[in-house]
Every structure is written in structure tokens, then in C-alpha cells.
Amino acid sequence: MPHATQLADVATAQLDSALRGGPFHVALRAAIAARGLPLQRVQHHLSRHGVKVGVTSLSYWQQGARRPQRPESLRAVRALEEILQLPEESLIRLLAEADEETPERRPAARSYRAHLAASGVLDQLLAELEHPSPDGGVHTLGHHERIRIGPRRELAGRESHHIVRAHRDGVDRFVAVHYGDPGCAPEQMTVHALENCRTGRVRTHQDTGVLVTELLFDTRLRAGDTHLFRYGVEDGTAGVSREYVRGFATAGGQYALQVRFDAAALPVRCHRFTQHSPAAPRGGRQELTLSGQHHSVHLVEPRVRSGMLGIGWDWE
């Protein structure tokens, strides 16, 4: 069995290598491991420096699911350099290098959502809203989404049009989930009930960027009844957006996704893709042509299968 001193030497060597070559999340993870600090202790030390960061955020940072971007987060990184006894600017430098990476190398939103699913945050928020069953008592016959990308290349908002059929009596609501891009502020987002529904309770989780909202129907559906409703989410709180992904727990009806870009921020290329699960490789790549007048691309899936489906785009 390796001696404790040998293990410490290995951890120190791994840290030195990570600080030289990065990436940021590997260096942070190595530094925390080398100092032998649990994340709760790291959070405690940060609070003594006057910086508030959740344990979930720290976990995401060291796993590469998210990167510190906001001023408060960057303050935390500088404090971490002191707490973890690292050279000044060592972590900040790795962050700056990560920002200069190409879109193909930069951590993608799918990793962020994968860690979100693993964290149990969504289950916690659904429990707070007393969500009665995984599908809410309805089967989806059709779901059409329209995504707006703003002039700052941000996810400005989305609109969803649902066609559902109740498979039990008494259904009077639908719980909608919105995933913001990394760095978003879900508490600043706004939900609009646009047709045949009204907004109920809303729950958000800052560290993971998720918003969950009730959409209340004006009637109680009986088993077999259909219902059409429409709602929108105004976002615009994160940085540059590069893809939109929709996950499907089970096979269902038709799904259509349209992404429309502001005329001041047009991508150089767009493509659709599929993915069996957040951890699986992507497949089904197909190039999409941007329409001339409306600056949009779309996909239509006549009958969705379980898994993930999305559209990605490159800015340069």
C-alpha cells in the first residue's frame, strides 16, 4: 500500500501538471484534492473571504459542467487561489485560456444538463410543486418550440405550443421546465401564459440555472380529453448560446423545433443532432440551411423516441 507521503507527492505532481496545462476544472479538482478539503470546507473558507458560492456550483466547476463567469464567481476564483495555496492568477489564467478556445473544444451545454439531471435538483423542484406523476397525467401528441437568439448571441427566449391528451381523470395543470444556458439567472426570467393556461407557482435554482413553472388549465380534463396550450419564457440572462437540446423520457408524438436568429447575430453554420443519453456520443448530424428572410432553421420529428434531440450552431 502506498505510503501517505507518496500519495501526497503524487497529488502534488498532478496539481503542478494541471496548473501548467489545464484545463481549469482539472486544475481546480487537483488543488482541492491536494489540500484534502471537502467542498463544504471550501465553501466555508470562501464565506470567510466574503464570497458566497454554493457547494453545487463548486462541484460543477471542478467537474467542468460550468465555468465561473460572473464578477462574484471570479472573485471566488481569486479567493480559491489563496485558500488552496496556489500561485496568484494561476486559476484565472486557465479561465482566460478556456474563453479563447474554439467552440468545438469549449464545454457544451449538454454536459451542464447531464450534471443537472444527476444532481437531483429537478426532482427536488418537482416535489415542491407536488408533481403527481412523471408525465403529469398527460401524453404529448404534439410539441412545437420556437427559440429566439438575440443580438448578443444569447438565448433571448422560447415559446412552446403543446397538444396533450389526458390518460387519467382530474388533470388540471402542466409543469414546464426551462433550462437556461450556463451563467444564466433563472430568478430574472419571466414566464408568460399565452393561450389556454395561466401561470401558477414558479420555482428556480440558481446554481443549475433551471426554472420550473406550473401552467394551470381552466378546466379539469377527463381521461381521453385533449388540450392545447401555449406559453413562453423570456430569458436573455446568460452569455453566448451555442445549442438548444430537448430531452424525451419516453416515445411520443410530433416534435418541431425552430431556432430564429437576430439579424445582427447570424451563425456561420447550423446542424441538427441526436443523442441517446447525456453520457452517450452524439449522432444523426445533419447540416441545416439558414432561411434568408427570417434567419431561422428547424427540424421536425414525426414521432419522437426516448433520448435527446437538438440544434447546434457555430458563430465563427
KEKE-3310 file (N, C-alpha, C; in steps of 0.2 Angstrom, whole numbers, plus 5000, padded with zeros to 4 digits):
npx = (5004:5003:5013:5008:5015:5020:5008:5004:5014:5011:4999:5003:5011:5002:4994:5003:5005:4993:4990:4999:4995:4982:4965:4955:4945:4951:4962:4957:4950:4961:4968:4960:4959:4973:4974:4966:4953:4936:4921:4912:4920:4928:4918:4915:4927:4927:4916:4921:4930:4921:4914:4900:4897:4888:4889:4885:4888:4902:4905:4901:4910:4922:4920:4919:4907:4901:4908:4916:4909:4903:4906:4905:4908:4921:4928:4927:4935:4948:4949:4949:4962:4970:4965:4968:4981:4988:4998:4997:4985:4984:4973:4964:4971:4970:4956:4955:4961:4953:4942:4946:4946:4941:4924:4922:4930:4926:4917:4901:4884:4877:4884:4882:4868:4868:4874:4865:4854:4859:4861:4849:4842:4831:4821:4819:4813:4802:4795:4793:4782:4773:4771:4762:4764:4777:4774:4764:4751:4747:4748:4759:4754:4758:4772:4778:4791:4799:4813:4822:4836:4846:4853:4865:4869:4863:4852:4838:4824:4810:4796:4783:4771:4759:4751:4741:4735:4724:4727:4721:4708:4705:4715:4723:4733:4750:4767:4780:4797:4812:4828:4841:4855:4873:4878:4867:4853:4841:4831:4828:4821:4806:4790:4777:4760:4752:4741:4726:4730:4736:4748:4755:4763:4780:4797:4814:4832:4847:4860:4860:4853:4840:4822:4806:4789:4772:4758:4742:4726:4710:4700:4696:4703:4696:4700:4706:4702:4708:4720:4725:4738:4748:4764:4777:4794:4804:4821:4837:4847:4860:4876:4884:4875:4875:4868:4853:4844:4833:4826:4818:4809:4801:4795:4785:4773:4773:4787:4793:4806:4811:4824:4827:4837:4843:4845:4857:4866:4871:4874:4887:4886:4874:4867:4858:4856:4856:4855:4857:4858:4863:4876:4880:4888:4886:4875:4868:4870:4866:4867:4860:4851:4851:4837:4833:4826:4819:4829:4831:4832:4826:4819:4810:4802:4793:4788:4793:4807:4814:4826:4838:4837:4842:4847:4862:4874:4887:4897:4908)
npy = (4994:5011:5023:5037:5049:5047:5046:5060:5066:5062:5068:5081:5082:5080:5091:5101:5098:5100:5114:5119:5115:5114:5109:5122:5116:5104:5108:5114:5104:5096:5104:5105:5092:5090:5098:5091:5095:5094:5099:5107:5112:5120:5129:5135:5142:5151:5159:5165:5174:5183:5179:5171:5156:5142:5124:5116:5123:5124:5110:5108:5117:5110:5099:5103:5105:5118:5135:5147:5164:5176:5192:5190:5176:5176:5183:5173:5164:5170:5170:5157:5154:5158:5152:5138:5139:5142:5148:5166:5171:5159:5151:5160:5163:5151:5150:5161:5156:5146:5153:5157:5146:5136:5135:5121:5115:5120:5117:5110:5114:5102:5094:5102:5100:5087:5085:5092:5084:5073:5078:5079:5090:5094:5085:5088:5101:5098:5090:5100:5106:5097:5088:5076:5064:5056:5060:5070:5066:5067:5063:5068:5074:5083:5094:5110:5120:5137:5145:5160:5168:5181:5198:5198:5186:5178:5166:5172:5169:5158:5149:5139:5127:5116:5100:5090:5074:5068:5055:5051:5055:5071:5080:5095:5104:5108:5105:5114:5115:5124:5126:5136:5143:5140:5151:5158:5168:5162:5167:5180:5178:5177:5171:5168:5165:5161:5155:5147:5143:5148:5156:5147:5142:5146:5139:5141:5137:5143:5139:5129:5134:5131:5133:5130:5129:5130:5127:5132:5125:5130:5121:5104:5090:5075:5058:5054:5066:5080:5094:5110:5121:5136:5144:5155:5159:5172:5175:5178:5180:5174:5171:5169:5158:5142:5130:5121:5110:5096:5085:5068:5058:5047:5038:5048:5060:5071:5082:5098:5109:5126:5137:5154:5168:5183:5197:5204:5195:5182:5165:5155:5142:5128:5114:5099:5086:5070:5061:5048:5048:5059:5055:5048:5047:5059:5058:5056:5068:5082:5094:5111:5123:5140:5150:5164:5176:5175:5171:5158:5141:5124:5109:5094:5081:5067:5057:5056:5048:5040:5049:5062:5077:5090:5106:5113:5127:5136:5150:5156)
npz = (5000:4996:5004:5014:5012:4999:4992:4994:4987:4974:4972:4973:4961:4951:4953:4950:4936:4931:4934:4925:4912:4912:4909:4917:4926:4929:4935:4946:4953:4956:4964:4975:4979:4982:4994:5002:5006:5009:4999:5007:5016:5008:5004:5016:5019:5009:5012:5023:5017:5012:5001:4993:4987:4981:4986:4976:4965:4966:4964:4951:4945:4947:4940:4927:4922:4922:4921:4930:4928:4931:4939:4953:4954:4949:4958:4968:4962:4963:4977:4979:4975:4985:4996:4993:4992:4980:4966:4962:4951:4944:4942:4937:4925:4918:4916:4907:4896:4893:4888:4876:4868:4854:4848:4846:4856:4868:4883:4882:4882:4884:4894:4905:4907:4909:4921:4929:4928:4935:4948:4955:4957:4949:4952:4965:4964:4957:4966:4976:4970:4970:4960:4952:4944:4934:4920:4922:4920:4907:4890:4877:4862:4852:4851:4849:4847:4848:4847:4852:4847:4853:4849:4856:4854:4863:4872:4870:4872:4873:4865:4868:4861:4866:4863:4871:4878:4891:4901:4913:4924:4930:4928:4928:4926:4920:4921:4917:4911:4911:4904:4907:4899:4903:4916:4917:4925:4933:4941:4936:4925:4915:4915:4903:4901:4887:4880:4884:4897:4913:4923:4937:4952:4953:4952:4955:4953:4957:4955:4946:4935:4932:4929:4934:4931:4935:4924:4924:4920:4914:4916:4921:4915:4908:4907:4891:4886:4876:4875:4871:4873:4876:4880:4886:4889:4894:4893:4891:4900:4901:4893:4878:4867:4861:4857:4857:4866:4868:4879:4879:4889:4886:4871:4860:4853:4839:4836:4834:4831:4830:4827:4828:4823:4828:4816:4818:4823:4816:4813:4807:4803:4805:4813:4815:4828:4837:4852:4863:4877:4890:4893:4882:4865:4852:4838:4821:4814:4804:4792:4793:4783:4784:4784:4772:4774:4786:4795:4801:4807:4807:4813:4811:4820:4816:4825:4841:4849:4864:4872:4866:4857:4846:4841:4835:4833:4825:4828:4822)
capx = (5000:5007:5014:5004:5019:5020:5001:5004:5019:5008:4994:5006:5013:4996:4992:5008:5004:4986:4991:5003:4992:4974:4960:4953:4941:4955:4967:4953:4949:4968:4970:4956:4962:4979:4974:4962:4947:4929:4918:4909:4925:4930:4913:4916:4933:4925:4912:4926:4933:4916:4911:4895:4896:4885:4893:4883:4892:4909:4905:4901:4916:4928:4918:4919:4900:4900:4914:4914:4909:4901:4910:4906:4911:4928:4930:4928:4941:4954:4949:4951:4969:4973:4963:4971:4988:4990:5001:4992:4982:4985:4967:4962:4974:4967:4949:4955:4963:4947:4937:4949:4946:4936:4918:4922:4933:4923:4912:4895:4878:4874:4887:4879:4862:4869:4876:4859:4850:4862:4861:4843:4839:4825:4817:4818:4809:4795:4792:4790:4776:4768:4770:4759:4767:4782:4771:4759:4744:4745:4753:4760:4753:4762:4775:4781:4795:4802:4819:4825:4843:4846:4858:4871:4870:4861:4846:4833:4818:4807:4789:4781:4764:4758:4745:4741:4729:4725:4726:4718:4704:4706:4721:4721:4739:4756:4773:4785:4804:4816:4835:4845:4862:4877:4879:4860:4850:4834:4826:4827:4817:4799:4785:4771:4755:4749:4735:4723:4733:4738:4754:4754:4769:4787:4802:4820:4838:4852:4867:4860:4850:4834:4816:4800:4783:4765:4753:4735:4721:4704:4696:4699:4702:4694:4704:4704:4702:4714:4720:4730:4740:4755:4767:4783:4799:4809:4827:4842:4852:4866:4881:4884:4872:4878:4864:4847:4843:4826:4826:4812:4810:4798:4792:4779:4770:4777:4791:4796:4810:4813:4828:4827:4842:4843:4849:4863:4870:4869:4879:4890:4883:4869:4866:4854:4859:4853:4859:4853:4858:4868:4883:4881:4890:4881:4875:4862:4871:4863:4868:4853:4852:4848:4832:4836:4822:4818:4835:4829:4832:4821:4819:4803:4802:4785:4786:4800:4809:4817:4833:4839:4836:4843:4850:4868:4877:4894:4897:4914)
capy = (5000:5017:5027:5044:5054:5045:5049:5067:5068:5061:5073:5087:5082:5080:5098:5105:5097:5103:5121:5121:5113:5115:5115:5125:5112:5098:5111:5116:5097:5093:5108:5103:5085:5090:5101:5087:5099:5093:5105:5111:5116:5126:5134:5139:5147:5156:5163:5169:5179:5187:5177:5166:5151:5135:5118:5113:5127:5122:5104:5109:5120:5105:5093:5105:5106:5125:5139:5154:5169:5182:5195:5187:5170:5177:5185:5167:5160:5173:5168:5150:5153:5160:5146:5132:5140:5142:5154:5171:5171:5153:5148:5165:5162:5145:5153:5166:5152:5142:5158:5158:5140:5136:5132:5114:5112:5123:5113:5111:5114:5095:5092:5105:5097:5080:5086:5094:5078:5069:5082:5078:5097:5094:5081:5092:5106:5095:5088:5106:5108:5091:5085:5070:5058:5058:5064:5074:5063:5068:5061:5073:5072:5087:5100:5114:5125:5142:5148:5166:5170:5189:5202:5197:5179:5175:5163:5178:5167:5152:5149:5132:5125:5109:5097:5084:5070:5066:5047:5050:5060:5076:5084:5102:5108:5105:5108:5115:5115:5128:5125:5141:5142:5141:5158:5162:5170:5160:5172:5186:5176:5179:5166:5171:5160:5164:5153:5141:5142:5153:5154:5145:5143:5145:5138:5141:5135:5147:5135:5124:5138:5128:5136:5125:5133:5127:5131:5130:5125:5132:5115:5098:5085:5068:5053:5054:5073:5084:5101:5114:5127:5139:5148:5157:5161:5177:5173:5183:5181:5171:5173:5166:5152:5138:5125:5120:5102:5094:5078:5065:5052:5041:5040:5052:5062:5075:5087:5103:5114:5131:5142:5160:5172:5191:5199:5207:5189:5176:5160:5153:5135:5125:5107:5095:5080:5066:5058:5043:5050:5064:5052:5045:5051:5062:5055:5059:5075:5084:5101:5114:5129:5146:5154:5170:5181:5175:5169:5153:5134:5120:5101:5091:5073:5065:5053:5056:5042:5042:5052:5069:5080:5097:5110:5117:5132:5139:5158:5158)
capz = (5000:4995:5010:5014:5009:4992:4989:4994:4981:4968:4972:4971:4955:4947:4953:4946:4929:4929:4934:4919:4906:4912:4909:4923:4930:4931:4940:4952:4956:4958:4970:4981:4981:4985:5000:5006:5008:5006:4996:5012:5020:5004:5004:5022:5018:5004:5015:5027:5012:5010:4994:4993:4982:4983:4985:4969:4960:4966:4961:4944:4942:4947:4935:4920:4919:4922:4922:4933:4923:4934:4944:4960:4953:4948:4965:4971:4960:4966:4984:4979:4974:4991:5001:4991:4992:4973:4963:4961:4944:4941:4940:4932:4918:4915:4914:4901:4891:4891:4885:4870:4865:4849:4850:4846:4862:4874:4886:4879:4887:4886:4900:4910:4908:4911:4928:4932:4929:4941:4954:4958:4958:4945:4956:4971:4962:4955:4973:4979:4966:4971:4953:4953:4941:4929:4914:4924:4919:4900:4884:4872:4855:4848:4854:4844:4851:4844:4851:4849:4849:4852:4846:4859:4853:4869:4872:4872:4875:4869:4866:4867:4860:4867:4862:4875:4879:4897:4902:4919:4926:4935:4926:4928:4926:4917:4924:4912:4914:4906:4906:4905:4897:4909:4918:4917:4931:4932:4945:4932:4919:4916:4911:4900:4899:4881:4877:4887:4903:4917:4927:4944:4956:4949:4956:4951:4956:4954:4954:4940:4930:4930:4931:4934:4932:4934:4919:4926:4915:4916:4916:4923:4910:4909:4903:4884:4883:4873:4877:4868:4877:4874:4885:4884:4894:4892:4896:4890:4906:4900:4888:4871:4866:4855:4855:4861:4867:4871:4881:4879:4893:4883:4865:4860:4847:4834:4839:4830:4834:4826:4831:4824:4825:4826:4810:4820:4825:4812:4814:4800:4801:4809:4812:4820:4831:4841:4857:4866:4884:4891:4893:4875:4860:4848:4831:4817:4812:4798:4791:4791:4780:4787:4779:4770:4776:4793:4798:4805:4805:4810:4812:4813:4821:4816:4831:4845:4853:4870:4871:4866:4850:4846:4835:4837:4828:4826:4827:4818)
cpx = (5004:5007:5010:5008:5020:5013:5001:5009:5015:5003:4997:5009:5008:4994:4997:5007:4998:4987:4995:4999:4984:4971:4958:4950:4946:4960:4963:4952:4956:4970:4966:4958:4968:4979:4969:4956:4941:4926:4915:4914:4928:4925:4914:4922:4931:4921:4916:4929:4927:4913:4906:4895:4893:4890:4891:4888:4900:4910:4905:4907:4922:4926:4918:4912:4898:4907:4912:4915:4907:4906:4911:4909:4919:4931:4932:4934:4948:4955:4952:4959:4973:4971:4967:4979:4991:4994:4996:4991:4983:4979:4963:4965:4971:4960:4950:4957:4957:4942:4940:4949:4941:4930:4918:4925:4930:4918:4905:4889:4875:4877:4884:4872:4863:4870:4870:4855:4853:4861:4854:4839:4832:4819:4814:4812:4802:4792:4789:4783:4771:4766:4768:4762:4772:4780:4765:4752:4742:4751:4753:4759:4757:4766:4780:4785:4799:4807:4821:4832:4844:4852:4865:4873:4868:4854:4841:4827:4815:4800:4787:4773:4764:4751:4745:4735:4730:4724:4723:4713:4707:4713:4720:4727:4745:4762:4778:4792:4808:4823:4838:4852:4867:4878:4873:4858:4843:4829:4825:4823:4810:4795:4779:4766:4751:4743:4732:4726:4734:4744:4753:4761:4775:4792:4809:4826:4844:4858:4866:4856:4844:4828:4810:4794:4777:4761:4746:4730:4715:4699:4700:4698:4700:4699:4701:4703:4708:4714:4726:4732:4747:4757:4774:4788:4804:4815:4832:4846:4858:4871:4879:4881:4874:4874:4858:4845:4836:4827:4819:4813:4807:4796:4786:4776:4775:4781:4794:4800:4812:4818:4829:4833:4841:4847:4856:4868:4868:4875:4882:4888:4879:4868:4861:4858:4854:4858:4855:4852:4863:4875:4885:4884:4885:4881:4869:4863:4869:4864:4861:4855:4848:4843:4834:4832:4821:4824:4834:4831:4827:4822:4812:4804:4795:4783:4793:4801:4813:4824:4833:4839:4838:4846:4856:4870:4883:4894:4903:4919)
cpy = (5006:5021:5034:5049:5053:5048:5056:5070:5067:5066:5080:5088:5083:5088:5102:5104:5101:5111:5123:5121:5114:5108:5117:5120:5106:5101:5112:5109:5095:5097:5106:5096:5086:5093:5096:5090:5096:5100:5110:5115:5122:5131:5139:5144:5152:5161:5168:5175:5184:5185:5171:5162:5144:5129:5115:5117:5125:5115:5104:5112:5115:5099:5096:5106:5114:5129:5145:5159:5176:5185:5192:5180:5171:5179:5178:5163:5163:5171:5161:5149:5154:5154:5140:5133:5139:5148:5159:5171:5165:5150:5153:5164:5156:5146:5157:5161:5148:5147:5159:5152:5141:5133:5124:5111:5115:5118:5115:5111:5107:5093:5095:5102:5090:5080:5088:5088:5073:5072:5081:5085:5097:5090:5084:5097:5104:5093:5094:5108:5102:5089:5078:5064:5061:5062:5069:5072:5064:5064:5066:5071:5077:5092:5104:5120:5130:5145:5154:5167:5178:5192:5200:5190:5175:5171:5168:5175:5161:5152:5141:5131:5118:5107:5091:5080:5067:5058:5046:5055:5065:5080:5091:5107:5104:5109:5108:5117:5119:5128:5131:5139:5143:5149:5162:5164:5168:5164:5178:5184:5177:5173:5169:5165:5164:5162:5147:5139:5148:5151:5153:5147:5142:5144:5138:5139:5139:5143:5131:5128:5135:5132:5131:5129:5128:5131:5128:5130:5127:5127:5109:5093:5079:5064:5053:5061:5076:5091:5104:5120:5130:5144:5150:5159:5166:5176:5179:5185:5178:5174:5170:5159:5148:5132:5125:5113:5101:5087:5075:5058:5046:5043:5043:5054:5066:5081:5092:5108:5119:5136:5148:5165:5179:5192:5201:5201:5183:5171:5158:5146:5133:5118:5104:5089:5077:5063:5054:5045:5055:5061:5049:5050:5054:5059:5059:5066:5077:5092:5105:5121:5135:5149:5161:5176:5181:5173:5163:5146:5130:5113:5099:5083:5071:5061:5053:5049:5045:5044:5059:5071:5087:5100:5114:5122:5134:5146:5160:5152)
cpz = (5000:5002:5009:5011:5001:4989:4989:4988:4975:4967:4970:4964:4950:4947:4949:4938:4927:4929:4927:4913:4906:4911:4916:4928:4933:4936:4947:4956:4959:4964:4976:4984:4985:4992:5005:5009:5005:5004:5001:5015:5015:5004:5010:5022:5014:5008:5020:5023:5010:5003:4996:4987:4985:4982:4978:4964:4960:4963:4954:4941:4942:4942:4928:4917:4918:4923:4925:4928:4926:4938:4950:4960:4952:4954:4969:4969:4963:4973:4984:4979:4980:4996:4999:4990:4985:4971:4961:4953:4941:4938:4935:4925:4915:4912:4908:4895:4888:4887:4878:4865:4859:4851:4851:4853:4868:4877:4884:4884:4889:4892:4906:4912:4911:4919:4932:4933:4935:4947:4958:4960:4955:4949:4962:4969:4960:4961:4976:4976:4966:4964:4954:4950:4936:4923:4916:4922:4911:4896:4879:4865:4850:4852:4849:4848:4846:4849:4848:4852:4848:4849:4849:4859:4859:4868:4874:4875:4871:4870:4864:4866:4861:4865:4866:4876:4886:4897:4909:4920:4931:4933:4925:4927:4922:4920:4919:4915:4908:4909:4903:4903:4903:4910:4918:4924:4931:4936:4942:4926:4921:4912:4909:4898:4893:4879:4881:4893:4907:4921:4934:4948:4951:4954:4952:4956:4953:4951:4947:4934:4927:4933:4929:4935:4931:4929:4921:4920:4918:4917:4919:4918:4912:4905:4896:4881:4881:4875:4873:4872:4875:4879:4882:4890:4891:4896:4895:4895:4906:4895:4882:4871:4860:4853:4859:4860:4870:4872:4881:4883:4890:4875:4865:4853:4843:4838:4834:4833:4829:4830:4826:4827:4823:4820:4812:4822:4822:4812:4807:4798:4806:4808:4817:4822:4835:4846:4862:4874:4884:4891:4886:4870:4855:4841:4827:4815:4805:4797:4790:4788:4783:4782:4778:4774:4784:4798:4803:4802:4809:4809:4814:4814:4821:4823:4835:4848:4859:4869:4870:4858:4851:4840:4838:4831:4830:4824:4822:4817)
residu = (MET:PRO:HIS:ALA:THR:GLN:LEU:ALA:ASP:VAL:ALA:THR:ALA:GLN:LEU:ASP:SER:ALA:LEU:ARG:GLY:GLY:PRO:PHE:HIS:VAL:ALA:LEU:ARG:ALA:ALA:ILE:ALA:ALA:ARG:GLY:LEU:PRO:LEU:GLN:ARG:VAL:GLN:HIS:HIS:LEU:SER:ARG:HIS:GLY:VAL:LYS:VAL:GLY:VAL:THR:SER:LEU:SER:TYR:TRP:GLN:GLN:GLY:ALA:ARG:ARG:PRO:GLN:ARG:PRO:GLU:SER:LEU:ARG:ALA:VAL:ARG:ALA:LEU:GLU:GLU:ILE:LEU:GLN:LEU:PRO:GLU:GLU:SER:LEU:ILE:ARG:LEU:LEU:ALA:GLU:ALA:ASP:GLU:GLU:THR:PRO:GLU:ARG:ARG:PRO:ALA:ALA:ARG:SER:TYR:ARG:ALA:HIS:LEU:ALA:ALA:SER:GLY:VAL:LEU:ASP:GLN:LEU:LEU:ALA:GLU:LEU:GLU:HIS:PRO:SER:PRO:ASP:GLY:GLY:VAL:HIS:THR:LEU:GLY:HIS:HIS:GLU:ARG:ILE:ARG:ILE:GLY:PRO:ARG:ARG:GLU:LEU:ALA:GLY:ARG:GLU:SER:HIS:HIS:ILE:VAL:ARG:ALA:HIS:ARG:ASP:GLY:VAL:ASP:ARG:PHE:VAL:ALA:VAL:HIS:TYR:GLY:ASP:PRO:GLY:CYS:ALA:PRO:GLU:GLN:MET:THR:VAL:HIS:ALA:LEU:GLU:ASN:CYS:ARG:THR:GLY:ARG:VAL:ARG:THR:HIS:GLN:ASP:THR:GLY:VAL:LEU:VAL:THR:GLU:LEU:LEU:PHE:ASP:THR:ARG:LEU:ARG:ALA:GLY:ASP:THR:HIS:LEU:PHE:ARG:TYR:GLY:VAL:GLU:ASP:GLY:THR:ALA:GLY:VAL:SER:ARG:GLU:TYR:VAL:ARG:GLY:PHE:ALA:THR:ALA:GLY:GLY:GLN:TYR:ALA:LEU:GLN:VAL:ARG:PHE:ASP:ALA:ALA:ALA:LEU:PRO:VAL:ARG:CYS:HIS:ARG:PHE:THR:GLN:HIS:SER:PRO:ALA:ALA:PRO:ARG:GLY:GLY:ARG:GLN:GLU:LEU:THR:LEU:SER:GLY:GLN:HIS:HIS:SER:VAL:HIS:LEU:VAL:GLU:PRO:ARG:VAL:ARG:SER:GLY:MET:LEU:GLY:ILE:GLY:TRP:ASP:TRP:GLU)
# end
